[in-house]
Amino acid sequence: YIAFEAMLIPLYFMIGRFGVGDPEVRRRAALKFLLYSLAGGLAMLGGLIMLGIVPGGSFSVSKLVESAAAGTLGQGAHPAIVPVAVVLVLLGALTKSAQIPFHFWLPAAMAAPTPVSGYLHAAAMVKAGIYLVARLAPGFADFPGWRPIILVAGLATMIIGGYRALRQHDLKLLLAFGTVSQLGLIMVL
C-alpha cells in the first residue's frame, strides 16, 4: 500500500511539469489526478485498517480473505463495521482503477508526456485496483453491496468509456477512454 501511494508524488510532477500544451491545463490535470487518487487511497486505507483490527481480521490479504470466506471476520464487532470497511476498500479500488464516477482523472492525465501516459495505462496504476478487487473477491463477493457496486460501476464504465472513446479525435484521449472502457470490462468479469 505504501509503495502504491508513493507513486502519486512523482506522477503528479510528471503530469504537471512536463509535456506539451498549456501549462495550466497540465497543472489542473495533475491536481485532479492527485486529489482523486489520494482520496481513493485514504478511503482504501481506512477500510483496510478497519478490516485489520476487527475480530478475525488481519493485515495479510490471504488471511483476510480466508476469514471472510469462513464467516469469522468481524464476529463480536458492531455489525456495520465490516460492510462499511468493505465499501471503503471498494471505493479506493474503483478510484484507483478509473471506474465511473471516478474516471475523470485518467483522460485528464493524458496532458502528460507519452511515456508518463503509457505508465498510467500500465499495470502500475490502473490495474492495481482491479487486482485488489480480484484478490478480495473469493472472500468478500457475498458481502452486502459487493456485487452491486462492482457490476454497476463496471458496466457503466465499460459503456460510457466506450462511447466516449468513439467520439474522440485526439489519439491519446481515444486511448484513455478506450482504457477506461476496458477497465470496466475487466471489473465486471
Secondary structure per residue as TSV (DSSP state, phi and psi in degrees):
chain	resnum	aa	ss	phi	psi
A	1	Y	-	360.0	-43.6
A	2	I	H	-64.1	-44.2
A	3	A	H	-65.1	-37.4
A	4	F	H	-63.8	-43.6
A	5	E	H	-74.7	-28.1
A	6	A	H	-65.9	-20.5
A	7	M	T	-69.0	-19.3
A	8	L	H	-61.8	-41.7
A	9	I	H	-65.3	-54.0
A	10	P	H	-63.6	-35.3
A	11	L	H	-67.0	-37.0
A	12	Y	H	-56.7	-47.0
A	13	F	H	-70.6	-35.4
A	14	M	H	-67.6	-35.7
A	15	I	H	-73.6	-43.3
A	16	G	H	-83.8	-25.4
A	17	R	H	-103.2	-26.1
A	18	F	S	-115.8	165.9
A	19	G	S	113.4	-173.7
A	20	V	S	-111.5	164.9
A	21	G	S	97.4	-172.4
A	22	D	-	-65.7	125.5
A	23	P	H	-62.0	-32.3
A	24	E	H	-67.2	-38.8
A	25	V	H	-64.2	-42.2
A	26	R	H	-64.1	-41.0
A	27	R	H	-65.2	-41.1
A	28	R	H	-65.3	-40.1
A	29	A	H	-63.9	-41.6
A	30	A	H	-65.1	-40.7
A	31	L	H	-66.9	-39.8
A	32	K	H	-61.7	-45.9
A	33	F	H	-57.9	-47.8
A	34	L	H	-64.1	-45.4
A	35	L	H	-66.6	-45.7
A	36	Y	H	-63.0	-46.6
A	37	S	H	-68.1	-38.9
A	38	L	H	-68.2	-42.9
A	39	A	H	-63.0	-44.1
A	40	G	H	-64.3	-39.3
A	41	G	H	-65.8	-38.3
A	42	L	H	-68.7	-39.4
A	43	A	H	-62.1	-44.3
A	44	M	H	-62.9	-42.3
A	45	L	H	-61.8	-44.9
A	46	G	H	-59.3	-44.6
A	47	G	H	-64.6	-42.1
A	48	L	H	-66.2	-38.6
A	49	I	H	-65.2	-43.1
A	50	M	H	-61.2	-41.9
A	51	L	H	-69.3	-27.3
A	52	G	H	-77.3	-28.2
A	53	I	H	-100.9	-10.4
A	54	V	S	-71.3	156.7
A	55	P	T	-57.4	130.9
A	56	G	T	85.5	-4.3
A	57	G	-	-83.1	170.9
A	58	S	-	-159.4	159.6
A	59	F	S	-93.7	0.5
A	60	S	S	-91.8	127.2
A	61	V	H	-62.2	-42.1
A	62	S	H	-64.6	-41.2
A	63	K	H	-69.7	-34.8
A	64	L	H	-64.5	-43.8
A	65	V	H	-65.8	-40.8
A	66	E	H	-60.6	-48.2
A	67	S	H	-69.3	-31.8
A	68	A	H	-68.8	-41.6
A	69	A	H	-67.3	-33.9
A	70	A	H	-78.8	-13.5
A	71	G	T	83.2	13.7
A	72	T	-	-96.6	-3.0
A	73	L	T	-74.3	121.9
A	74	G	T	80.8	10.2
A	75	Q	T	-67.2	128.7
A	76	G	T	93.3	-10.7
A	77	A	S	-93.5	173.1
A	78	H	-	-58.8	135.9
A	79	P	T	-63.1	-19.5
A	80	A	T	-90.0	-10.8
A	81	I	H	-65.1	-50.0
A	82	V	H	-66.3	-46.4
A	83	P	H	-60.9	-38.0
A	84	V	H	-65.1	-43.2
A	85	A	H	-62.6	-40.9
A	86	V	H	-64.5	-42.1
A	87	V	H	-65.1	-37.4
A	88	L	H	-64.7	-41.6
A	89	V	H	-64.1	-42.6
A	90	L	H	-63.2	-40.0
A	91	L	H	-59.5	-44.4
A	92	G	H	-64.5	-42.2
A	93	A	H	-66.0	-39.6
A	94	L	H	-66.6	-37.2
A	95	T	H	-67.1	-46.0
A	96	K	H	-64.8	-32.7
A	97	S	T	-96.4	16.6
A	98	A	T	56.6	45.8
A	99	Q	-	-90.3	154.7
A	100	I	T	-60.7	134.5
A	101	P	T	-95.5	16.5
A	102	F	S	-105.5	18.9
A	103	H	T	-82.4	-9.3
A	104	F	T	-63.7	-25.1
A	105	W	H	-69.9	-32.5
A	106	L	H	-68.9	-50.5
A	107	P	H	-63.5	-34.6
A	108	A	H	-65.3	-34.3
A	109	A	G	-71.2	-5.5
A	110	M	G	-73.1	-0.3
A	111	A	G	-70.7	-12.6
A	112	A	S	-73.2	164.3
A	113	P	-	-60.6	157.8
A	114	T	H	-56.6	-42.6
A	115	P	H	-61.6	-36.8
A	116	V	H	-68.8	-40.9
A	117	S	H	-60.3	-42.0
A	118	G	H	-63.1	-37.7
A	119	Y	H	-65.9	-38.8
A	120	L	H	-64.5	-32.5
A	121	H	H	-83.1	-12.8
A	122	A	S	-78.2	177.0
A	123	A	T	-62.7	-19.9
A	124	A	T	-63.1	-33.3
A	125	M	T	-110.2	-72.5
A	126	V	H	-74.2	-29.1
A	127	K	H	-80.2	-17.3
A	128	A	H	-65.3	-37.4
A	129	G	H	-64.9	-39.6
A	130	I	H	-68.9	-37.9
A	131	Y	H	-61.2	-41.6
A	132	L	H	-61.9	-43.8
A	133	V	H	-62.2	-44.0
A	134	A	H	-65.5	-35.8
A	135	R	H	-70.1	-36.3
A	136	L	H	-87.0	-19.4
A	137	A	H	-56.1	-40.5
A	138	P	H	-57.7	-31.2
A	139	G	H	-96.6	-28.4
A	140	F	H	-109.5	-0.7
A	141	A	T	-61.5	-27.1
A	142	D	T	-92.8	0.6
A	143	F	S	-70.8	147.8
A	144	P	T	-58.9	130.5
A	145	G	T	92.5	-18.7
A	146	W	H	-61.7	-59.8
A	147	R	H	-65.5	-44.2
A	148	P	H	-61.0	-40.9
A	149	I	H	-63.8	-47.0
A	150	I	H	-63.8	-47.0
A	151	L	H	-67.7	-45.5
A	152	V	H	-65.0	-48.0
A	153	A	H	-63.6	-44.1
A	154	G	H	-65.2	-46.4
A	155	L	H	-65.5	-43.9
A	156	A	H	-62.8	-41.4
A	157	T	H	-64.7	-43.3
A	158	M	H	-62.4	-46.9
A	159	I	H	-72.6	-49.6
A	160	I	H	-68.7	-40.3
A	161	G	H	-61.8	-42.2
A	162	G	H	-64.9	-42.2
A	163	Y	H	-63.5	-44.8
A	164	R	H	-66.3	-32.6
A	165	A	H	-66.0	-37.8
A	166	L	H	-65.8	-23.3
A	167	R	T	-94.9	3.0
A	168	Q	-	-91.1	146.5
A	169	H	-	-113.0	-22.9
A	170	D	S	-80.9	126.5
A	171	L	H	-63.7	-37.2
A	172	K	H	-67.5	-38.2
A	173	L	H	-70.6	-35.2
A	174	L	H	-60.4	-45.7
A	175	L	H	-63.1	-40.7
A	176	A	H	-63.5	-49.0
A	177	F	H	-72.0	-31.3
A	178	G	H	-64.2	-39.6
A	179	T	H	-64.9	-43.2
A	180	V	H	-58.0	-45.5
A	181	S	H	-61.8	-44.5
A	182	Q	H	-69.5	-31.8
A	183	L	H	-64.7	-37.3
A	184	G	H	-63.3	-40.9
A	185	L	H	-61.9	-45.8
A	186	I	H	-63.4	-39.3
A	187	M	H	-63.8	-41.4
A	188	V	H	-64.4	-41.8
A	189	L	-	-66.3	360.0
